[in-house]
Amino acid sequence: MTQSQRQRERQWRQRKEDQQPHGKVKSFDQLADEAGKTETDNHNQKSKNHPF
């Protein structure tokens, strides 16, 4: 038994769309959270190193 053309194309398209060669892309919310944490961490480190 052979697969229909449409079924083969659908499976190929699904495999193609599921690929993530550089890892999963983060959402804007995740990036914003990380940026906020980084800025806060950097500010805290600067405060510890400088007396004023």
C-alpha positions in Angstrom: 0.0 0.0 0.0 1.3 3.4 -0.9 0.6 6.7 0.8 -1.3 9.4 -1.0 0.5 12.4 -2.4 -1.3 14.7 0.0 -0.4 12.6 3.0 3.3 12.5 2.0 3.3 16.2 1.5 1.6 16.8 4.8 4.0 14.7 6.7 7.0 16.3 5.0 5.6 19.8 5.8 5.1 18.8 9.4 8.7 17.6 9.7 10.0 20.8 8.1 8.0 23.0 10.4 9.0 21.1 13.5 12.7 21.7 12.9 14.5 24.1 15.3 18.2 24.1 14.2 19.2 26.8 16.6 17.1 25.7 19.5 13.7 26.9 20.6 13.0 30.6 20.0 12.1 32.4 23.2 9.0 34.5 23.4 9.2 38.3 23.8 8.0 37.9 27.4 10.8 35.6 28.3 13.4 37.9 26.6 11.9 40.9 28.5 12.1 39.0 31.8 15.7 38.1 31.2 16.6 41.6 30.2 15.0 42.9 33.4 16.8 40.5 35.6 20.1 41.3 33.9 19.7 45.1 34.3 18.8 44.6 38.0 21.7 42.3 38.6 24.1 44.7 36.9 22.8 47.6 38.9 23.2 45.6 42.2 26.8 44.6 41.3 27.7 48.3 40.5 26.2 49.4 43.8 28.4 46.8 45.7 31.6 47.9 44.0 31.1 51.7 44.4 30.8 53.3 47.8 28.4 56.0 46.4 
